[in-house]
Amino acid sequence: MRRPYKLLTALALCAALPSFAAQAQEKTLRLWTFLNPNGTEARENALKQIIAKFEAAHPGVKVQVEQQVWTQMTPKFLAAHASGTAPDVVWVHSEMLGKAISGDTLADINKLYFASRPGDAADLDNVFWQFSQKGDAQHSVALTSGIFGLVYRMDLFEKAGIRPESIKTWTDLEQAAAKLTTRSADGTVTRWGLCQHFGKAPNSSAIFISTVLSKIGDKMFSPEGKADWANPAGEEGLRRVVDLVQKAKVSPPDAINWTEDDMYDQFAADRCAMATGFSSRVARAQQTLGKDKVGFMGYPSDDPNKPSPQIVNAWFESVWSSGKNLKEAAEFVAYTVSPEADRIWVTVGGTIPNRKSTLKELQDFLAKPENQYLGSAADYIQKAGWFPPIDADIAGYRDFINVAIQKVLTGQAEPKEALEQAQSGYNRKHGFE
């Protein structure tokens, strides 16, 4: 009686072997990003859909997202590369992309994928694609790219009789912010015309930066990354930021302690009519306030015929150069900027199109009022977007600038002294002094 039982057991084990073999062949790609595919933000919803579609088309591959703190992710990746524990795919911030490339941490995805598909490369060729090139090597693709500008309440502008296109100079901006600032009967501000943020955490320092770039352009950083802000252009920019708080009284004094997220929370809580925000964050604000209520525009300048320059930022998705799944990782990275995925990033995630073909295909979608910010951001990038030198390690410069702003706001220093201290501290940290 035992022989048939043993035979059946053996047959059952043999039948199970193909399943075990399939599981043994399955590959898991570790992905580091600050997004949570199970979260509720627009970009998180887009990422979830893109991963699901990639896995469906690659049944032997699973993508395992390991969410990271965005301010720490790139330095943590560089350390993980040194210890041999880095993920297969990582999002690297543009400010540290050059350091990641020079450290040989990123694989050449042109060699792994795009070289055999020149049509793809041509469709993706833009300022972001070019930024991550070194010779013939392509180290990254840009995701959730954008530019800092003014996130504003479209409904409040309309109610106040302000047309966004009428804000062409810094004076125009101050006057609009004053008109949008509301107070209660006792004089307490109930809504600020323009919210900024100066807490010691990664922040944009955007109005300061636009002023400096409009005056000295590429000289803000040397090709090696040495800072040059302690000059008349920097003093003008710092005074402009501080005057909006202390003289015009259209920006909140509490912003001295605000982080970027604090400011966005205030904007979502109807405490700000405008905010110095990043274009890709508009979609999140629309989720809270309504798609027809939040827009985006570039910074004005002293010249009413053109906007102020502004630093362009992006998260670049890359393949770890020492990973064990280079082929599959490159296929995943390529898929995240495929025509299908690019449409998802735009229509679900609310990000600027990566592909020229997507811009044409989604013209009707981009023309809708609630998607105004996408076209406005793309136009601002084309007219005034600026990347710091890629070989310059400029991470953390905003902390030093914000400390200078804090010192002036609290009366601890005059603009010239505060900027000299900030510039010296930054350059010393990066080995220039």
N, C-alpha and C positions, 0 to 999 in steps of 0.2 A: 504493500500500500504506500510505502514511502517513495518508491521510484517515480510514480506519476507526479507526486507532490514536488519532488526535486526537479522533475522535468518542467512542470508548469512554472516553478520559481525561476528557473534558468531562462525560460522563454520570456517571462515577464521582465527580467533584468535586461535581456537583449532588446526588448521592445523599448525600454526606457533609455537605452544608450544614445540614440540620436538626439533626444532632448538634452541629455547631459552634455553631449558634444556641442550642441548649438549654444548652450549656456557658456561653455568653456570658450567658445569663439567670440562671444559678445564682448565688445569693447566699451569702456566707459570713458568719456571725455570730461575731465574736470574743468569747469569754467568759473573764473573769478570775475565778478561784476558787482557793482553796488546795487543793482536791481534785484528785486525778489519776484520771480515769475508767478508767485502766488499772491502778490500784493495787488493793490487797487489802482496804482498810478497808471496813467495811459501807456507809458513806455514799458512798464512791467507787463501789462496785458499784451502788448505787441511782442515782447520777448517770449512770453509763454506760447503764443500762437506759432511763432517762428521755430521754436525748439520742437514743438509737436509735429510740425510739418517736416522738419528735417529728420526726426526720428522715424516718421512714417515712411519716408523715402529711403532710409538707411536702417533697415530692421536689425542689423547686427550692431548698431551703435546707440548708446545712451548718453545723454548730456546731463551731467550732474552739476547743478549750480551751487557754488559755495559763496554765498553773499558776503561781501566785505564792506568795511567802513571806507567810504570813498576817499577820505583824506589820508588814509593809511595804506591803501591798496597797492599803489605803485612801489613805494619803498619796501613794503612787505614782499612784493613779487621779486624785487632785486635781491633781497636777502634769501628768499626761497630758491632762487636760481643758484646762488653760491652754495647752498646746502644740498642741492639736487632734489628739492621737494616741491618745485613750482608746478602749477597746474598746466594742463595741455593748452588751454586758451585763456588769455588774460586781457582785460581792458586796461590800457595804459593812458594816463592823462597826457595831453599834448605838451604840457610844461616839462614833463620828464621823459618824453619820447626819445629825444636825442641821447640822453644818458642810457636808456635801455638799449638803444641801437649800438652805441659805442661799446657797451659792455658785452656785446655778442649774446644777448639774452633772447633775441627775437629771430625767428626763422625767416627766410626769404620766401614769401608766399607767391612771388612771381615765378620762382623756380618750381615751387611745389604745385602751382595751379594755374596762374594767369598767363604764363608765357605761351601756353598752348591754346589760349583763348584770347587773342588780341582784340576781338570785338568787345569783350567784357571790359578789358582795361580801358579802351577808348571811351566807352560809355560812362565809366567811373572817373575819368580824368577830370579833376578839378583842383582847387587850391588845397584841399585836404589830402587828396591822393598824392599830389606832388610833394606835400610837406614830408611824407614818410618815406620818400625815395632816397636811396643812396646809390648813385651810379645806376646800374641796371637792376639793383635789388629793390624789392617792394616789401617793406617790413610790416605794414599794417593796413587796415581799412578803417575809415572813420565811421563811427556810429554816434548818434545823438549829438551831432555837431551844431554849433550855433555861435551867437555873438551877444555880448552884453548890450543892453539898450534900456529903453523905458517901457516897462509893462504898465498898462494903464486901463482904467475903467471906461469903456466906450460909452456906457449909459450915463455916467457922471459927466463926461465931456459934453455929450449931447445936451444934457440938462443945463449945463453952465454956458452953453452956446460957444464951445471951444472946438475948433476943427484941428485935428492932430497935425495936418499938413501946414497949419499956420505957425507951428512952433519951429522956427528956423534958426533962431539965435538963442544964446544963453539968457538974454533979457526976456525973450518970449517965454522961455521955460519958467523963469522966476515969476513972471506975471500970471501965467496959467496956474502955477502951483498956489499962488496967493488966492486966486479966484476959487480954487477947488478946496482950499482949507476952510473948514467949518468950525464954528465955536458955539457953545451954549450961551445962555443969557449971562452967566457969570464970567464968561471969557475962556472957559476951559475948552481946549481943542477936542472936538469929537471926531474929526477926520483930518488927517494931514494931507496936504497937497502933494508932497513928494517924500517918500520914505527912502532912507539910505540905511547902511549898516556898517558899523565900525568896530565890532567886537574882535578880539584877538583870536581869530580863526580864519580859515581860507575865505576871503571875501573878494569882491570884484574891484573895489576902489575905483569904480568905473569913471566917475566924473573927473577925478584927478587924472586918471590915465588918458582919457580923451583930450583933456587940456594939454598935457605934456606931449602926446603924440602929434597933436595939431601944430605944436610949436617947433619941436625938434625931431619928430619922426623916428627914424631908425637909431638915433643916438640915445634913446632911452636905455638901451642895453648895447654893449659892445658885442661883436661876434662871439666872444668867449663867455659873455654873460655878465660883465662888470656893469653895475648900475650907475646911471648918471641922472639923478633926479634933483640934487641939491643945486638948483640953478633958478633963474627967473621964471622959467616955464613951470617948474615944480611949485614954486611959491604961489604963482597965479592959480594953479590948479587946487592947491591946498586951501587957499583963501576962498575960492569959489565954493568948495565943499562946506567949509565952516560957516561962511556967510549965509548959506541957505538955512542953517540952524539958528545962528545967533542974530543976524541982522534981518533977513527976510522973514524968519520964523515960520517957515513952511515945511521944515523937516524936524522930526522929533529929537529933542536932546537925549532921550533914552536910547537912541540908536548907538550911542557910544558903547553900549554893552550888547547890542544885538548881533547875532550871527546871521548868516544868510537865511537860514530856515526860520529864525525868529521874524525876520522882515516879511517873508512870504506868509507866515501865519497871520501877521498883522494885516497884510493886504487881503487875505482871504476872509478876515473878520470884519471887513468893511472899515478899517481904520486908516487906509491909505488910498488916495485916488490914483497915485502913480508910485512906482517903485523902481529902483535901479536893478533890474532883473535880467536873467538869462533867457534867451528866446525859447529854449526847449522847456522851460518851466511854465509857459503860458497854458499848455494843455492841462496841467495839474490845477492851475487856478480856475480854469474854465469848469472843471469837474465840480468845484465848490460853488462858484458864483454864477455859472451859466455860460454857455458857449457864445452867446451874443453880447457878453458884457466885458470881455477881456481882449485887449489888442496889444500891439507891439510897434514901437518905432525906434529909430536910431537917435543918437544924441545930436543936438544942434551944435552950432559952432559960432565963431565970430563972423564967419562968412555965410550969409543967408542962402548962398547958392550951392553949398555943399555941406554934408554932415561932418561931424568930427570923426577922426579915425578911432577905432577901438580894437583891442586885442580879440582875435578869434580863438575860441577854445573848442576842443573836441575830445571825446573819448575814442581812442584808437584800439581796435581789437586785433590781437596778435597771437601768433603761434609760438609757444616756448621752443627755443632752438634745441634744447636737449630732451624734449619729450619723446615718449615711446610710441606715440600715435600720430606722427607728423602728417601722414596722408589724410587720415580721417579728420584731424584738427583743421587742416587747410581746407578740406571740403566743407566743414562746418562754417569756418570764417567766410569762405566764398559764398556760401548759401545765405548768410546773414545780410549780404549786400546784393543778392540776386534780384532780378526784376520782381519776382513774387514777394520776397521779403521786404524790398524797398517800398512797395505799395503798402505793406502792413505797417512798417515804421511810420509812414506818412499818415495814412488814414486812421490807424488805431493809436499809434504812439504820439502823433502830433509833432513829428520831427521833420527837418528840412530834407527834401529828396537828395539822395546820393547820386542818382543816375540822371543823365540828360534825358533819356527816354521817359523816365518817370515824370519829369517836369512837363513834358509834352502830353503824356497820356492822362495826367490828372489835372489838366488845365481847368476843367469845369469845377472840380473839387476845390482847387486852390482859389478859385474866384469867389467862393462863397464867403460872406461877411465873417462867419465864425472862424474861417481859416486864413483871414487876412494876415495874421502874424507870420505865417509861413512864407508868404510872398514878400512881406516887408523885411523879414530877417534875411532872406536870400538876396534881396536887392541891397540891403545895407552891407552885407558881406562883400558883394561884388564892388560896391562903390568905396567902401572905407575899411574893410576887414584887414587886419594886420597880424601876422605871426611873428613872435620873437625869433631870433636865430635858433635853429633847431639844435645846434651844438652847445647852446648855452643852457646850463642848469639853472633855471630861474624859479624853481619851486620855492614857495615861501615868501616871495617878494611882497605879496599883498599884506602879510602880517606886519612887516616893517613899516609899510606905508600907513596902515591903520593905526599903529602905535603913534606915528607922527601926528596923525589927525587927532587922536585922543589927547595928546599932550597940548595941542593948540586949543582944543575945545575946553580943556580944564584949566587953561591959563598957566601951564607948567613951562611952556616955551613958545617963542615966536616961530612963524613958519620956517624961516631960514635955518634956525638952530635945530628945530625938530627934524627937518629933512636931512641936514648934515649928519645928525645922529643916526637916522634911519639908514641912510646910504652907507655910512661907515660900518654900521653893524651888519648890514646885508653883505657888503663886499668882504668884510673880515670873515664872516661865516663861510663864504665861498672861496676863500684863499686869495683874495686880491689885495689884501692889506695885512 
